[in-house]
């Protein structure tokens, strides 16, 4: 059983991944952000490092998900390979931070490899407004995230809404993070768990 949690930077994916995995006794699989050697350079000079960053993410995420799916474990995954292509790379191209040549090259690589993996059994989208994202980003205090621009977060939100609006690869659950505090309110988490179990196991 594969649950994946998607959403913008600062939406609360990691926290929700931990909480759901613990409740369901699934393996929690996290995005290895700190291991990307291009991330800090990217936030300093997006245009120069955009392609390098996205190729590194794509390769590492593909290898990770192939390994996980081959092991057949029950898991909750923090972020997916689909976001690399449909959200981040496409947004960088739209913003003029990735050239048409690089974006075409990237997209061709993505289409070549995506056929080798299965979509999640349940995709959970954490929808969050820019003020909520900024608040969460400031609370966790990662140095390399301090330079993220509001227009960048806003454009990512637009990409997420477009992708989720057309998503048809499996079951989908949309959660409104602006009105949920699952980290501090057990009743909010309980509400989410009920929805997940209804989707996954048909419990109402």
C-alpha positions in Angstrom: 0.0 0.0 0.0 1.5 3.3 -1.1 0.2 6.7 0.2 2.0 9.8 -1.1 1.7 13.3 0.3 2.2 16.2 -2.0 2.1 20.0 -1.6 4.1 23.2 -1.7 7.2 24.0 0.3 6.2 24.4 3.9 2.7 22.8 3.5 3.4 20.3 6.3 4.1 17.2 4.2 6.9 15.8 6.5 4.9 16.2 9.7 1.8 14.6 8.2 3.9 11.8 6.7 5.3 11.0 10.2 1.9 11.1 11.9 0.1 8.9 9.3 2.9 6.4 9.1 2.9 6.0 12.9 -0.9 5.6 13.0 -1.1 3.0 10.2 2.2 1.3 11.1 3.5 2.1 7.6 7.1 3.0 6.7 7.7 6.7 6.4 9.8 7.7 3.4 11.1 11.3 3.4 12.5 13.6 0.8 16.3 13.8 1.2 16.5 17.6 0.8 19.8 18.1 2.7 21.5 15.6 0.4 21.0 17.7 -2.8 24.4 19.4 -3.4 22.8 22.0 -5.7 20.0 23.3 -3.4 21.9 26.1 -1.7 23.4 27.2 -5.0 20.0 27.1 -6.6 18.4 29.5 -4.1 21.3 31.9 -4.6 21.2 31.8 -8.4 18.1 30.0 -9.7 18.8 30.5 -13.5 22.3 29.1 -13.3 21.5 26.0 -11.3 17.8 25.1 -12.2 18.6 22.3 -14.6 21.3 20.7 -12.4 19.0 20.8 -9.4 16.0 19.2 -11.2 18.1 16.5 -12.8 19.6 15.5 -9.4 16.1 15.4 -7.8 14.7 13.4 -10.7 17.4 10.8 -10.7 17.5 10.4 -6.9 13.7 10.2 -6.5 13.4 7.7 -9.4 16.0 5.4 -7.9 14.4 5.7 -4.5 10.9 4.9 -5.6 12.0 2.0 -7.8 13.8 0.5 -4.8 10.8 1.0 -2.5 8.3 -0.5 -5.0 10.5 -3.5 -5.6 10.4 -4.2 -1.9 6.6 -4.2 -1.7 6.4 -2.3 1.6 3.4 -0.3 3.0 4.6 3.2 3.0 3.7 6.9 3.4 5.9 9.0 1.0 6.8 12.6 1.5 6.7 14.2 -2.1 6.6 12.3 -5.4 8.5 12.2 -8.6 5.5 13.7 -10.5 6.0 17.0 -8.7 9.6 17.3 -10.1 8.2 17.5 -13.6 4.7 18.9 -13.3 5.4 21.5 -10.6 9.0 22.5 -10.2 10.7 22.0 -13.6 7.7 23.4 -15.5 7.5 26.4 -13.1 11.2 27.1 -13.6 10.7 27.0 -17.3 7.7 29.4 -17.1 9.6 31.8 -15.0 12.5 31.9 -17.5 14.8 30.2 -15.0 15.2 27.1 -17.2 15.9 27.4 -21.0 13.5 25.8 -23.5 16.4 23.4 -24.5 17.0 22.3 -20.9 13.3 21.9 -20.2 12.7 19.8 -23.3 15.7 17.6 -22.4 14.4 17.3 -18.8 10.8 16.5 -19.9 12.0 13.8 -22.3 14.1 12.1 -19.5 11.0 12.2 -17.2 8.7 10.6 -19.8 11.3 7.9 -20.5 11.5 6.8 -16.8 8.0 7.4 -15.4 6.7 4.3 -17.1 8.8 2.2 -14.9 7.0 3.1 -11.7 3.5 2.7 -10.3 1.3 5.7 -9.2 0.5 5.8 -5.5 -2.7 4.0 -4.2 -3.7 7.3 -2.6 -2.4 10.8 -3.3 -3.0 13.3 -0.5 -2.7 17.0 -1.6 -2.0 19.5 1.2 -3.5 22.7 -0.2 -2.0 25.8 1.6 -2.1 29.6 1.0 1.1 31.5 0.7 0.8 33.1 4.2 0.5 29.6 5.7 3.5 28.4 3.7 5.6 31.4 4.8 4.7 30.9 8.4 5.7 27.3 8.3 9.0 28.0 6.5 9.9 30.7 9.0 9.1 28.3 11.9 11.5 25.6 10.7 14.3 28.1 10.0 16.3 26.4 7.2 18.9 28.9 6.1 18.7 28.0 2.4 14.9 28.6 2.4 15.2 32.2 3.8 15.6 33.6 0.3 12.5 31.9 -1.3 10.4 34.6 -2.9 6.6 35.0 -2.4 6.0 35.0 -6.2 7.8 31.7 -6.4 5.6 30.1 -3.8 2.5 31.6 -5.5 3.5 30.2 -8.9 4.1 26.8 -7.4 0.6 26.8 -5.8 -0.8 27.6 -9.3 1.1 24.6 -10.7 -0.2 22.3 -7.9 -3.8 23.3 -8.5 -3.5 22.7 -12.3 -1.9 19.3 -11.7 -4.3 18.2 -9.0 -7.2 19.4 -11.1 -6.2 17.0 -13.9 -5.0 14.1 -11.7 -6.5 10.8 -12.7 -3.8 8.2 -11.9 -5.5 6.9 -8.7 -7.4 7.9 -5.6 -7.0 11.6 -4.5 -7.7 13.3 -1.1 -7.4 17.1 -0.9 -6.8 18.6 2.5 -7.1 22.4 3.4 -4.0 23.1 5.5 -5.1 26.6 6.2 -7.9 25.2 8.4 -6.1 22.2 9.8 -3.5 22.0 12.6 -2.8 18.2 12.6 0.6 18.7 14.4 -1.1 20.2 17.5 -4.8 19.2 17.4 -5.5 15.5 17.8 -9.1 16.1 16.5 -7.7 17.4 13.2 -5.4 14.4 12.8 -8.3 12.1 13.7 -10.5 13.7 11.0 -7.7 13.2 8.4 -7.1 9.5 9.5 -10.8 8.8 9.0 -10.8 10.2 5.5 -7.7 8.2 4.6 -9.1 5.0 5.9 -12.4 5.6 4.0 -10.4 6.0 0.8 -8.0 3.2 1.4 -10.1 0.6 3.1 -13.7 1.6 2.5 -14.5 2.4 6.1 -17.2 5.0 6.6 
